[in-house]
Every structure is written in structure tokens, then in C-alpha cells.
């Protein structure tokens, strides 16, 4: 037996430790669109947002409950109002399972 089982009531094999949150962006640099891919080990709230280098929110791509598995989201270089953004470097921020991953994307028009 494990002393931790008695103290917490949870056996070691019942504890799920999530791996590091990772995402990939391809192609990069891109024109006219890029794909942001990520994997989730469990269902939960997810937020995927794109920011400019000044830290302004450009577009929210995902916000809500997402099922486990592999996910791919296409960003076509449009802001939240549907307007084309200029060439430049943009940052993606993925929040899931209490973790955060960042990516860098370059749009070349």
C-alpha cells in the first residue's frame, strides 16, 4: 500500500499528469493561410488567440469546451472583423488544461 492512498484517497495509478502543451504552425511563413495544430489529452476549456507584436488581440480562433484528440485550426490572416491584416509577425497563444503554449507566425503578403 501507499501512504499517499490513505491520506488523499487516491491511488497513484489514478493520477493523470498531463504532458506539456504543444502546438505547431505550418506553413510558416505563410500566405494566404496557416494551420495551427495541437493535441489534447482530455476534454476541457481551450482558448486559442492571435495577437500582433504590440500585444493587441487580432482574432480569437477557439474559445470553449474542446474534446480530447488532435485539432487543427486554419487562420487566413483575418482579424476578428473579417479584415485582412498586414504582413508581419503574429503570436498565437493556446491555453488548455491549465497550461499555455505560444507560437510565432509570419504573414507575407
Rosetta blueprint (number, residue, H / E / L):
1 X L
2 X L
3 X H
4 X H
5 X H
6 X H
7 X H
8 X H
9 X L
10 X L
11 X L
12 X H
13 X H
14 X H
15 X L
16 X L
17 X L
18 X L
19 X L
20 X L
21 X L
22 X L
23 X E
24 X E
25 X E
26 X E
27 X L
28 X L
29 X L
30 X E
31 X L
32 X L
33 X L
34 X E
35 X E
36 X E
37 X E
38 X E
39 X E
40 X E
41 X L
42 X L
43 X L
44 X E
45 X E
46 X E
47 X E
48 X E
49 X E
50 X E
51 X E
52 X E
53 X L
54 X L
55 X L
56 X L
57 X E
58 X E
59 X E
60 X E
61 X E
62 X E
63 X E
64 X E
65 X E
66 X E
67 X L
68 X L
69 X E
70 X E
71 X E
72 X E
73 X E
74 X E
75 X E
76 X L
77 X L
78 X E
79 X L
80 X L
81 X L
82 X L
83 X L
84 X E
85 X L
86 X L
87 X L
88 X E
89 X E
90 X E
91 X E
92 X E
93 X E
94 X E
95 X E
96 X E
97 X L
98 X L
99 X E
100 X E
101 X E
102 X E
103 X E
104 X E
105 X E
106 X E
107 X E
108 X L
109 X L
